[in-house]
């Protein structure tokens, strides 16, 4: 049962979540350890809740297209998945309130509401990718607390990447066209350039910029080959590979923004989670 629950919430993919919070926190200069750990745990809970709810909402479709998943295979009852999603959401909100106060709780509540809206209402509509992108952008703003405006740049960067990945993911089962993969490549190029661009009138951030440029290059190296393959041959296997690479690639992208905000050591440390996420994904799928 434990193994099935790990698969249900895509547990290893939760390692891509703390970087959102750290990017927001670094943007506003609030990297207190207790706060960062608490808000990261909060967002992981909400992320896992979204994964469980996703499979609960898709249980009838998965019975046809992905019968090996925990609910259609009978390893996790549908009601258990729903209850887990609700419990993790509640736990995430409590952690947010304890770690960040009212303003942060408000952002976490918006994040949770957006995740539930995506899974239950928007996923299979034209608005689906935008709603998912909004959720990850909100996750960055969770780390910023009351000073959300100062974290808009990393929030938009993460949101743009997830918008491209989610749009591409619509071809995971039956394949698609080259267009979403090409759009992902264009987005990757733009985000790599943006994260590598020095901040004007900020010479004291020179080390952070250099580290950010290196991490942005690592981000591009991690996602571009799979995106190119999907653009050349957009069958289901190549699309799934590009989506998985995109999910994992969040880590060096987040790390680049952390470094760019003036925390190069933290950014470099965060990037070390990238190979771990990729290794764990071989045991438990991130998609």
BAVEX-764368 format. One record per residue (C-alpha): residue in three letters; x, y, z. Coordinates in steps of 0.25 Angstrom, whole numbers, plus 5000, padded with zeros to 4 digits. Layout:
BEGIN
alaXYZ ...
REM end
This chain:
BEGIN
unk500050005000 unk501150105003 unk501850084990 unk500450104983 unk500350234991 unk501750284987 unk501350254973 unk499950324974 unk500550464979 unk501850444970 unk502650464983 unk504050484977 unk503450594968 unk503250674981 unk504650704981 unk504450804970 unk503550884979 unk504450954990 unk505251024979 unk503951104976 unk503851154990 unk505351184991 unk505351264978 unk504251344984 unk504951364997 unk506251394991 unk505551504982 unk505151574995 unk506351545003 unk505651465014 unk506351325015 unk506151295029 unk506351145031 unk505151115039 unk504251195030 unk504851135017 unk504750995022 unk503251015027 unk502751075014 unk503450975006 unk502750865014 unk501450935012 unk501650944997 unk502050794996 unk500750755003 unk499950834994 unk500750784982 unk500550634986 unk499050674989 unk498950714975 unk499550584969 unk498550504978 unk497350584973 unk497850574959 unk497750424959 unk496450424967 unk495850524956 unk496450434944 unk496150304950 unk495150264939 unk496050314928 unk497250244934 unk496450114935 unk496550114919 unk497850184916 unk498750164929 unk498150044936 unk499450024943 unk499250144952 unk498950124967 unk497450154966 unk497050074954 unk497949954957 unk497249944971 unk498449974979 unk497850104985 unk496350124987 unk495750244980 unk495250294993 unk496550285000 unk497250364989 unk496150474991 unk496350475006 unk497850485005 unk497750604995 unk496850675005 unk497750635017 unk498950685010 unk498350815006 unk497950845020 unk499250805026 unk499950895015 unk499051015019 unk499350995034 unk500850985031 unk500751115023 unk500051195034 unk501051145044 unk502251175036 unk501851305029 unk500651365035 unk499351425029 unk499951485016 unk500651355013 unk499451275017 unk498651355007 unk499551314995 unk499651174999 unk498051165000 unk498051224986 unk499051124981 unk498251004987 unk496951064981 unk497651074967 unk498250924968 unk496850874972 unk496250954960 unk497250904951 unk496950754955 unk495450764956 unk495050864946 unk496150924936 unk497050804933 unk496350764920 unk495950904916 unk496751004907 unk497051074920 unk497750954927 unk499150994924 unk498951134928 unk498351094941 unk499450994944 unk500551104941 unk499751194950 unk499951094962 unk501451084960 unk501551234959 unk500751244972 unk501651144979 unk502851244976 unk502051354982 unk501751274995 unk503251294998 unk503151444996 unk502151465007 unk501551605007 unk502551654997 unk502051574985 unk502351684975 unk503851674977 unk503751524973 unk502951544960 unk504051514951 unk504451374956 unk502951344958 unk502651374943 unk503951304939 unk503451174946 unk502051194941 unk502451214926 unk503351084927 unk502151004933 unk501151064923 unk502051004912 unk502250874919 unk500750854922 unk500350894908 unk501350784903 unk500850684912 unk499450674905 unk500150584895 unk500650484906 unk499650374903 unk499350384888 unk500550474883 unk500350614877 unk500950704867 unk502350774867 unk501750914870 unk501650894886 unk503150834886 unk503650954878 unk502851054887 unk503550984899 unk504951004892 unk504651154889 unk504251164904 unk505451094909 unk506351184900 unk505651314906 unk505751264920 unk507151224919 unk507551364913 unk506751434924 unk507351364936 unk508751384930 unk508551534928 unk509251624939 unk508351704947 unk508651854944 unk509251944954 unk509551824963 unk511051794963 unk511051734977 unk510251624970 unk511351584960 unk511651454967 unk510151424967 unk510051454953 unk511151364948 unk510651254956 unk509251274951 unk509751274937 unk510451134939 unk509151084945 unk508351134934 unk509251064924 unk509050934932 unk507550954931 unk507650964916 unk508550844915 unk507550764923 unk506250794915 unk506650834901 unk507050694896 unk505750634900 unk504950754894 unk505750744881 unk505450594880 unk503950624883 unk503950734872 unk504550634862 unk503650514865 unk502450554874 unk501950414878 unk501550384892 unk502850334896 unk503650454892 unk502650544898 unk502650474911 unk504150484911 unk504150634908 unk503050654919 unk503850584929 unk505150654926 unk504350784927 unk503850754941 unk505250714946 unk505850834939 unk505050924948 unk506150904959 unk507350964952 unk506351074947 unk505951104961 unk507351104965 unk507851204955 unk506751304960 unk507251274974 unk508651304970 unk508251424962 unk507551484974 unk508951484982 unk508951344988 unk509951274979 unk510351164989 unk508851134992 unk508551124977 unk509751034975 unk509250944987 unk507850944982 unk508350894968 unk508950774974 unk507550724975 unk507450714960 unk508250584958 unk507450524971 unk506150554964 unk506550494951 unk507050364958 unk505750354967 unk504850374954 unk505450244949 unk504750174961 unk503450254962 unk502950334950 unk502850484951 unk501650484941 
REM end
